[in-house]
Amino acid sequence: MPNKAILCVDDEDVILETLKEQLKRRLGQDYLYEGASDASEAWEVLEDLVAENVEVLIIVSDWLMPGMKGDEFLTQVHQKYPKIVTVMLTGQADQAAIARAQESANLYRCLYKPWSEEELANTILSGLA
């Protein structure tokens, strides 16, 4: 079992599954591809992975989710796990939210819906480098 993971967070199941499928197709079996439907579930997944000594390398998070917006979630992640690369996925984030994430969450990149599989893969690969 791989000991490195990529966590995708989106409240739309079809988007979550698409992200994981595209990443697996492009990056292969070297990583675990985990998903969560909101920030609180993502925290549970993240803490479980850390407890199992799985290194979470990148989190790709939607911006507009119930409970907590993606920029807030990624900021909290960055405060606790500063080595995790953060990517925000959005169709609706305003420039202020993106700027906040860049400043407070060390946002690596913002992808806009609809994204291309190539754009996603290139973002993740460059984030891993």
C-alpha positions as a Markdown table, in Angstrom:
| # | Residue | x | y | z |
|---|---|---|---|---|
| 1 | Met | 0.0 | 0.0 | 0.0 |
| 2 | Pro | 1.4 | 3.5 | -0.9 |
| 3 | Asn | 2.4 | 5.7 | 2.1 |
| 4 | Lys | 1.7 | 8.9 | 0.2 |
| 5 | Ala | -1.7 | 10.4 | -0.3 |
| 6 | Ile | -3.6 | 13.1 | -2.3 |
| 7 | Leu | -6.8 | 14.3 | -0.6 |
| 8 | Cys | -9.6 | 15.7 | -2.7 |
| 9 | Val | -12.5 | 17.6 | -1.0 |
| 10 | Asp | -15.7 | 18.6 | -2.8 |
| 11 | Asp | -19.4 | 18.4 | -1.8 |
| 12 | Glu | -20.4 | 17.1 | -5.2 |
| 13 | Asp | -19.9 | 13.4 | -5.5 |
| 14 | Val | -19.4 | 13.4 | -9.2 |
| 15 | Ile | -16.6 | 16.0 | -9.0 |
| 16 | Leu | -14.9 | 14.1 | -6.2 |
| 17 | Glu | -15.0 | 10.8 | -8.1 |
| 18 | Thr | -13.8 | 12.6 | -11.3 |
| 19 | Leu | -10.9 | 14.2 | -9.5 |
| 20 | Lys | -9.8 | 10.8 | -8.0 |
| 21 | Glu | -10.2 | 9.0 | -11.4 |
| 22 | Gln | -8.2 | 11.6 | -13.3 |
| 23 | Leu | -5.4 | 11.6 | -10.8 |
| 24 | Lys | -5.2 | 7.9 | -10.6 |
| 25 | Arg | -5.2 | 7.6 | -14.5 |
| 26 | Arg | -2.4 | 10.3 | -14.7 |
| 27 | Leu | -0.3 | 9.5 | -11.6 |
| 28 | Gly | -0.8 | 5.7 | -11.3 |
| 29 | Gln | -0.7 | 3.5 | -8.2 |
| 30 | Asp | 2.1 | 5.4 | -6.4 |
| 31 | Tyr | -0.4 | 7.3 | -4.2 |
| 32 | Leu | -3.5 | 6.8 | -2.2 |
| 33 | Tyr | -6.4 | 9.0 | -3.6 |
| 34 | Glu | -8.7 | 9.9 | -0.8 |
| 35 | Gly | -11.9 | 12.0 | -0.9 |
| 36 | Ala | -14.1 | 13.9 | 1.5 |
| 37 | Ser | -17.4 | 15.8 | 1.0 |
| 38 | Asp | -16.7 | 18.7 | 3.3 |
| 39 | Ala | -14.0 | 20.2 | 5.6 |
| 40 | Ser | -15.0 | 18.3 | 8.7 |
| 41 | Glu | -14.9 | 15.0 | 6.9 |
| 42 | Ala | -11.6 | 16.0 | 5.3 |
| 43 | Trp | -10.1 | 16.6 | 8.8 |
| 44 | Glu | -11.2 | 13.1 | 9.8 |
| 45 | Val | -9.6 | 11.6 | 6.7 |
| 46 | Leu | -6.4 | 13.7 | 7.2 |
| 47 | Glu | -6.1 | 12.8 | 10.9 |
| 48 | Asp | -6.7 | 9.1 | 10.1 |
| 49 | Leu | -4.0 | 9.1 | 7.4 |
| 50 | Val | -1.5 | 10.9 | 9.6 |
| 51 | Ala | -2.2 | 8.3 | 12.4 |
| 52 | Glu | -1.5 | 5.5 | 9.9 |
| 53 | Asn | 1.8 | 7.2 | 9.0 |
| 54 | Val | 0.6 | 8.1 | 5.5 |
| 55 | Glu | 2.1 | 11.3 | 4.2 |
| 56 | Val | -0.6 | 13.6 | 2.7 |
| 57 | Leu | 1.3 | 15.5 | 0.0 |
| 58 | Ile | -1.5 | 17.6 | -1.6 |
| 59 | Ile | -5.0 | 18.7 | -0.8 |
| 60 | Val | -7.3 | 19.8 | -3.6 |
| 61 | Ser | -10.3 | 21.5 | -2.1 |
| 62 | Asp | -13.4 | 23.0 | -3.5 |
| 63 | Trp | -14.1 | 26.6 | -2.3 |
| 64 | Leu | -17.9 | 26.6 | -1.9 |
| 65 | Met | -18.9 | 23.9 | 0.5 |
| 66 | Pro | -21.4 | 23.6 | 3.3 |
| 67 | Gly | -20.0 | 24.4 | 6.7 |
| 68 | Met | -16.6 | 25.8 | 5.9 |
| 69 | Lys | -15.3 | 27.4 | 2.7 |
| 70 | Gly | -12.2 | 26.0 | 1.1 |
| 71 | Asp | -10.0 | 29.0 | 1.8 |
| 72 | Glu | -10.7 | 28.7 | 5.5 |
| 73 | Phe | -10.1 | 24.9 | 5.5 |
| 74 | Leu | -6.9 | 25.2 | 3.6 |
| 75 | Thr | -5.7 | 27.9 | 6.0 |
| 76 | Gln | -6.3 | 25.6 | 8.9 |
| 77 | Val | -4.5 | 22.8 | 7.2 |
| 78 | His | -1.5 | 25.0 | 6.4 |
| 79 | Gln | -1.3 | 26.1 | 10.1 |
| 80 | Lys | -1.2 | 22.5 | 11.3 |
| 81 | Tyr | 0.5 | 20.8 | 8.4 |
| 82 | Pro | 2.6 | 23.5 | 6.6 |
| 83 | Lys | 4.3 | 21.0 | 4.3 |
| 84 | Ile | 1.0 | 19.9 | 2.6 |
| 85 | Val | 0.6 | 21.6 | -0.8 |
| 86 | Thr | -2.8 | 23.3 | -1.1 |
| 87 | Val | -4.8 | 23.7 | -4.3 |
| 88 | Met | -8.2 | 25.3 | -4.5 |
| 89 | Leu | -10.8 | 24.2 | -7.0 |
| 90 | Thr | -13.6 | 26.6 | -7.7 |
| 91 | Gly | -16.3 | 27.8 | -10.0 |
| 92 | Gln | -17.3 | 30.6 | -7.7 |
| 93 | Ala | -14.5 | 31.9 | -5.5 |
| 94 | Asp | -14.0 | 35.7 | -5.6 |
| 95 | Gln | -10.6 | 37.2 | -5.9 |
| 96 | Ala | -10.6 | 38.1 | -2.2 |
| 97 | Ala | -11.0 | 34.4 | -1.2 |
| 98 | Ile | -8.2 | 33.4 | -3.6 |
| 99 | Ala | -6.0 | 36.2 | -2.2 |
| 100 | Arg | -6.8 | 35.1 | 1.4 |
| 101 | Ala | -5.9 | 31.5 | 0.5 |
| 102 | Gln | -2.6 | 32.6 | -1.2 |
| 103 | Glu | -1.6 | 34.6 | 1.9 |
| 104 | Ser | -2.9 | 32.4 | 4.7 |
| 105 | Ala | -2.8 | 28.9 | 3.3 |
| 106 | Asn | 0.3 | 29.3 | 1.1 |
| 107 | Leu | -2.1 | 28.4 | -1.8 |
| 108 | Tyr | 0.0 | 26.7 | -4.6 |
| 109 | Arg | -2.6 | 27.1 | -7.3 |
| 110 | Cys | -6.3 | 27.8 | -8.0 |
| 111 | Leu | -8.0 | 25.6 | -10.6 |
| 112 | Tyr | -11.2 | 26.8 | -12.1 |
| 113 | Lys | -14.2 | 24.6 | -12.9 |
| 114 | Pro | -14.5 | 23.1 | -15.4 |
| 115 | Trp | -10.8 | 22.1 | -15.4 |
| 116 | Ser | -9.0 | 19.8 | -17.9 |
| 117 | Glu | -7.5 | 16.6 | -16.9 |
| 118 | Glu | -4.1 | 17.8 | -18.2 |
| 119 | Glu | -4.3 | 21.0 | -16.2 |
| 120 | Leu | -5.1 | 19.0 | -13.0 |
| 121 | Ala | -2.3 | 16.5 | -13.6 |
| 122 | Asn | 0.2 | 19.2 | -14.4 |
| 123 | Thr | -0.8 | 21.2 | -11.3 |
| 124 | Ile | -0.4 | 18.1 | -9.1 |
| 125 | Leu | 2.9 | 17.0 | -10.7 |
| 126 | Ser | 4.4 | 20.5 | -10.4 |
| 127 | Gly | 3.2 | 20.7 | -6.8 |
| 128 | Leu | 4.9 | 17.4 | -6.0 |
| 129 | Ala | 8.2 | 18.5 | -7.5 |
